[in-house]
Amino acid sequence: MTHGYSDQRDALTKRLHRIEGQVRGIERMLEDDRYCIEILTQISAVTTALESVALKILDAHVNHCVADALASGDPEAARAKTDELLKAVERFARST
């Protein structure tokens, strides 16, 4: 089974590794007793970067998984994927 993000997996993985590096940088900032606002700025950048990855995966889900379920003509599959999508959007909206 392929997922909607499969063709972007390498790019997404590289982006997540960069984000991981950013988080380690924040840890070093804490260890170095850096100024609060500098740390908060970096946390905001990491949050934005993770949201960007999430939006790419969400977009792929809509354009692959949900679209395939709708095109299948199977009302149960379509309902399951649209319900799943709405729950994912709800979780994402609460986190932002």
Residue frames as a rotation matrix with the C-alpha (Angstrom) as fourth column:
MET 1
0.580 0.815 0.000 0.00
0.815 -0.580 0.000 0.00
0.000 0.000 -1.000 0.00
THR 2
-0.567 -0.716 0.408 1.31
0.696 -0.681 -0.229 3.44
0.441 0.154 0.884 -0.89
HIS 3
0.112 0.529 -0.841 0.44
0.825 -0.522 -0.219 6.55
-0.555 -0.669 -0.495 1.02
GLY 4
0.879 0.372 0.298 -0.19
0.476 -0.710 -0.519 10.01
0.018 0.599 -0.801 -0.36
TYR 5
0.769 -0.626 -0.131 3.15
-0.531 -0.739 0.414 11.29
-0.356 -0.249 -0.901 0.87
SER 6
0.647 -0.526 0.551 5.17
0.406 0.850 0.335 8.36
-0.645 0.007 0.764 -0.53
ASP 7
0.525 -0.453 0.720 6.55
0.761 -0.127 -0.636 10.34
0.380 0.882 0.278 -3.47
GLN 8
0.509 -0.316 0.801 7.71
-0.313 -0.934 -0.169 13.05
0.802 -0.165 -0.575 -1.02
ARG 9
0.933 -0.036 -0.359 9.09
0.320 0.543 0.777 10.71
0.167 -0.839 0.518 1.65
ASP 10
0.062 -0.996 -0.063 12.77
0.960 0.077 -0.269 11.59
0.273 -0.044 0.961 1.11
ALA 11
-0.368 -0.160 0.916 12.15
0.161 -0.981 -0.107 15.35
0.916 0.108 0.387 1.18
LEU 12
0.624 0.668 0.406 9.92
-0.328 -0.248 0.912 15.07
0.710 -0.702 0.065 4.24
THR 13
0.760 -0.412 -0.502 12.48
0.635 0.634 0.442 12.91
0.136 -0.655 0.743 6.03
LYS 14
-0.296 -0.906 0.304 15.25
0.799 -0.409 -0.441 15.42
0.524 0.112 0.844 5.28
ARG 15
-0.084 0.341 0.936 13.05
-0.212 -0.924 0.318 18.24
0.974 -0.172 0.149 6.55
LEU 16
0.896 0.440 -0.058 12.33
-0.067 0.264 0.962 16.34
0.439 -0.858 0.266 9.76
HIS 17
0.333 -0.859 -0.390 16.05
0.924 0.380 -0.048 15.76
0.189 -0.344 0.920 10.27
ARG 18
-0.474 -0.465 0.748 16.64
0.354 -0.878 -0.322 19.51
0.806 0.112 0.581 9.93
ILE 19
0.390 0.695 0.604 13.88
-0.402 -0.462 0.791 20.15
0.828 -0.551 0.100 12.46
GLU 20
0.826 -0.167 -0.538 15.50
0.498 0.664 0.557 17.61
0.264 -0.728 0.632 14.77
GLY 21
-0.232 -0.970 0.075 18.71
0.870 -0.242 -0.430 19.61
0.435 -0.035 0.900 14.47
GLN 22
-0.224 0.244 0.943 16.82
-0.149 -0.965 0.214 22.79
0.963 -0.093 0.253 15.31
VAL 23
0.823 0.568 0.016 15.45
-0.137 0.171 0.976 21.15
0.552 -0.805 0.219 18.46
ARG 24
0.436 -0.751 -0.496 18.95
0.887 0.452 0.095 20.07
0.153 -0.481 0.863 19.49
GLY 25
-0.446 -0.576 0.685 20.01
0.487 -0.798 -0.354 23.67
0.751 0.176 0.637 18.93
ILE 26
0.330 0.647 0.687 17.31
-0.370 -0.581 0.725 24.84
0.868 -0.494 0.048 21.33
GLU 27
0.881 -0.065 -0.469 18.60
0.409 0.604 0.684 22.36
0.239 -0.794 0.559 23.90
ARG 28
-0.118 -0.992 -0.033 22.09
0.941 -0.101 -0.324 23.84
0.318 -0.069 0.946 23.52
MET 29
-0.233 0.109 0.966 20.65
0.007 -0.994 0.113 27.32
0.972 0.033 0.231 23.91
LEU 30
0.817 0.557 0.148 19.16
-0.182 0.005 0.983 26.26
0.547 -0.830 0.105 27.25
GLU 31
0.619 -0.655 -0.433 22.44
0.783 0.561 0.269 24.71
0.067 -0.506 0.860 28.33
ASP 32
-0.406 -0.813 0.418 24.25
0.791 -0.541 -0.284 27.92
0.457 0.215 0.863 27.35
ASP 33
-0.170 0.435 -0.884 21.75
0.803 -0.459 -0.380 29.97
-0.571 -0.775 -0.272 29.36
ARG 34
-0.824 -0.100 0.558 20.69
0.494 -0.609 0.621 32.04
0.277 0.787 0.551 26.34
TYR 35
-0.871 0.486 -0.070 18.15
-0.422 -0.813 -0.402 34.84
-0.253 -0.321 0.913 26.49
CYS 36
-0.399 0.803 0.443 14.50
0.150 0.534 -0.832 33.72
-0.905 -0.266 -0.333 26.81
ILE 37
0.455 0.648 -0.611 13.25
-0.457 -0.419 -0.784 35.52
-0.764 0.636 0.105 23.71
GLU 38
-0.304 -0.635 -0.710 15.96
-0.952 0.174 0.252 33.94
-0.036 0.753 -0.657 21.55
ILE 39
-0.939 -0.008 0.345 14.86
-0.067 0.985 -0.159 30.50
-0.338 -0.172 -0.925 22.72
LEU 40
-0.066 0.996 0.059 11.18
0.131 0.067 -0.989 31.28
-0.989 -0.057 -0.135 22.18
THR 41
0.213 0.065 -0.975 11.96
-0.854 -0.473 -0.218 32.51
-0.475 0.879 -0.045 18.67
GLN 42
-0.722 -0.558 -0.409 13.62
-0.684 0.665 0.300 29.20
0.105 0.497 -0.862 17.86
ILE 43
-0.728 0.551 0.409 10.73
0.205 0.744 -0.636 27.23
-0.655 -0.379 -0.654 19.37
SER 44
0.250 0.834 -0.491 8.36
-0.307 -0.413 -0.857 29.20
-0.918 0.365 0.153 17.17
ALA 45
-0.125 -0.388 -0.913 10.47
-0.986 -0.053 0.157 28.39
-0.109 0.920 -0.376 14.11
VAL 46
-0.971 -0.220 0.092 10.39
-0.219 0.976 0.021 24.67
-0.094 0.000 -0.996 14.94
THR 47
-0.333 0.928 0.167 6.63
0.174 0.235 -0.956 24.78
-0.927 -0.290 -0.240 15.46
THR 48
0.321 0.411 -0.853 6.16
-0.689 -0.516 -0.509 26.50
-0.650 0.751 0.117 12.10
ALA 49
-0.515 -0.606 -0.607 8.42
-0.855 0.415 0.311 23.96
0.063 0.679 -0.731 10.41
LEU 50
-0.911 0.232 0.341 6.49
0.108 0.932 -0.347 21.03
-0.398 -0.279 -0.874 11.89
GLU 51
0.051 0.977 -0.209 3.20
-0.058 -0.206 -0.977 22.61
-0.997 0.062 0.046 10.83
SER 52
0.040 -0.131 -0.991 4.57
-0.952 -0.307 0.002 22.91
-0.304 0.943 -0.137 7.31
VAL 53
-0.912 -0.372 -0.175 5.40
-0.404 0.891 0.210 19.19
0.078 0.262 -0.962 7.25
ALA 54
-0.609 0.750 0.258 1.97
0.255 0.493 -0.832 18.38
-0.751 -0.441 -0.491 8.63
LEU 55
0.212 0.710 -0.672 0.27
-0.486 -0.520 -0.702 20.44
-0.848 0.475 0.235 5.92
LYS 56
-0.379 -0.416 -0.826 2.24
-0.924 0.213 0.317 18.65
0.044 0.884 -0.465 3.20
ILE 57
-0.998 0.030 0.058 1.18
0.021 0.990 -0.140 15.28
-0.062 -0.139 -0.988 4.60
LEU 58
-0.289 0.953 -0.090 -2.41
0.129 -0.055 -0.990 16.45
-0.949 -0.297 -0.107 5.01
ASP 59
0.075 0.245 -0.967 -2.45
-0.854 -0.485 -0.189 17.70
-0.515 0.840 0.173 1.41
ALA 60
-0.737 -0.409 -0.538 -1.10
-0.633 0.697 0.337 14.37
0.237 0.589 -0.772 0.20
HIS 61
-0.841 0.482 0.245 -3.73
0.218 0.718 -0.661 12.54
-0.495 -0.503 -0.709 2.25
VAL 62
0.047 0.904 -0.425 -6.55
-0.257 -0.400 -0.880 14.56
-0.965 0.150 0.213 0.70
ASN 63
0.174 -0.008 -0.985 -5.25
-0.949 -0.269 -0.166 14.26
-0.264 0.963 -0.054 -2.85
HIS 64
-0.673 -0.425 -0.606 -4.44
-0.581 0.810 0.076 10.55
0.459 0.403 -0.792 -2.63
CYS 65
-0.973 0.212 -0.094 -6.21
0.226 0.781 -0.582 8.65
-0.050 -0.587 -0.808 0.13
VAL 66
-0.357 0.893 -0.273 -9.43
0.000 -0.293 -0.956 10.64
-0.934 -0.341 0.104 0.34
ALA 67
-0.153 0.268 -0.951 -9.66
-0.923 -0.382 0.041 11.21
-0.352 0.885 0.306 -3.41
ASP 68
-0.826 -0.193 -0.530 -9.17
-0.406 0.856 0.320 7.49
0.392 0.480 -0.785 -4.08
ALA 69
-0.832 0.555 -0.009 -11.88
0.371 0.544 -0.753 6.59
-0.413 -0.630 -0.658 -1.57
LEU 70
-0.137 0.804 -0.579 -14.31
-0.347 -0.586 -0.732 9.06
-0.928 0.101 0.359 -3.13
ALA 71
-0.246 -0.046 -0.968 -13.50
-0.968 -0.045 0.248 7.87
-0.055 0.998 -0.034 -6.65
SER 72
-0.971 -0.209 0.115 -13.95
-0.211 0.977 -0.007 4.23
-0.110 -0.031 -0.993 -5.66
GLY 73
-0.352 0.920 -0.173 -17.71
-0.502 -0.029 0.865 4.60
0.790 0.391 0.472 -5.57
ASP 74
-0.247 0.207 -0.947 -17.78
0.668 0.744 -0.012 2.77
0.702 -0.635 -0.322 -2.23
PRO 75
0.385 0.475 0.791 -19.86
-0.127 -0.822 0.555 4.95
0.914 -0.314 -0.256 0.11
GLU 76
0.954 -0.062 -0.292 -18.46
0.297 0.293 0.909 3.28
0.029 -0.954 0.298 3.24
ALA 77
0.054 -0.998 0.036 -14.86
0.998 0.055 0.031 3.86
-0.032 0.034 0.999 2.17
ALA 78
-0.212 -0.070 0.975 -15.67
0.416 -0.909 0.026 7.46
0.884 0.411 0.222 1.23
ARG 79
0.745 0.561 0.360 -17.37
-0.110 -0.429 0.897 8.08
0.657 -0.708 -0.258 4.57
ALA 80
0.750 -0.517 -0.413 -14.49
0.645 0.434 0.629 6.49
-0.146 -0.738 0.659 6.51
LYS 81
-0.240 -0.916 0.321 -11.86
0.952 -0.286 -0.107 8.61
0.190 0.280 0.941 4.75
THR 82
-0.058 0.245 0.968 -13.83
0.146 -0.957 0.251 11.85
0.988 0.156 0.020 5.05
ASP 83
0.931 0.363 -0.037 -14.45
0.062 -0.056 0.997 11.19
0.360 -0.930 -0.075 8.75
GLU 84
0.417 -0.869 -0.266 -10.75
0.890 0.331 0.314 10.44
-0.184 -0.368 0.911 9.20
LEU 85
-0.326 -0.516 0.792 -9.86
0.714 -0.684 -0.151 13.65
0.620 0.516 0.591 7.36
LEU 86
0.399 0.559 0.726 -12.20
-0.054 -0.777 0.628 15.78
0.915 -0.290 -0.280 9.47
LYS 87
0.945 -0.100 -0.310 -10.74
0.326 0.241 0.914 14.34
-0.016 -0.965 0.261 12.68
ALA 88
0.036 -0.997 0.075 -7.20
0.999 0.038 0.032 15.03
-0.035 0.073 0.997 11.44
VAL 89
-0.223 -0.050 0.974 -8.09
0.390 -0.920 0.042 18.62
0.894 0.389 0.225 10.54
GLU 90
0.782 0.575 0.239 -9.73
-0.022 -0.358 0.933 19.07
0.623 -0.735 -0.267 13.93
ARG 91
0.672 -0.617 -0.411 -6.58
0.694 0.331 0.639 17.82
-0.258 -0.715 0.650 15.73
PHE 92
-0.272 -0.812 0.516 -4.39
0.927 -0.365 -0.086 20.02
0.258 0.455 0.852 13.56
ALA 93
0.106 0.399 0.911 -6.58
0.192 -0.907 0.375 23.09
0.976 0.135 -0.172 14.17
ARG 94
0.959 0.250 -0.136 -6.43
0.162 -0.083 0.983 22.56
0.235 -0.965 -0.120 17.93
SER 95
0.397 -0.884 -0.246 -2.63
0.866 0.273 0.418 22.37
-0.302 -0.380 0.874 17.85
THR 96
-0.356 -0.552 0.754 -2.17
0.791 -0.607 -0.071 25.68
0.497 0.571 0.653 16.04
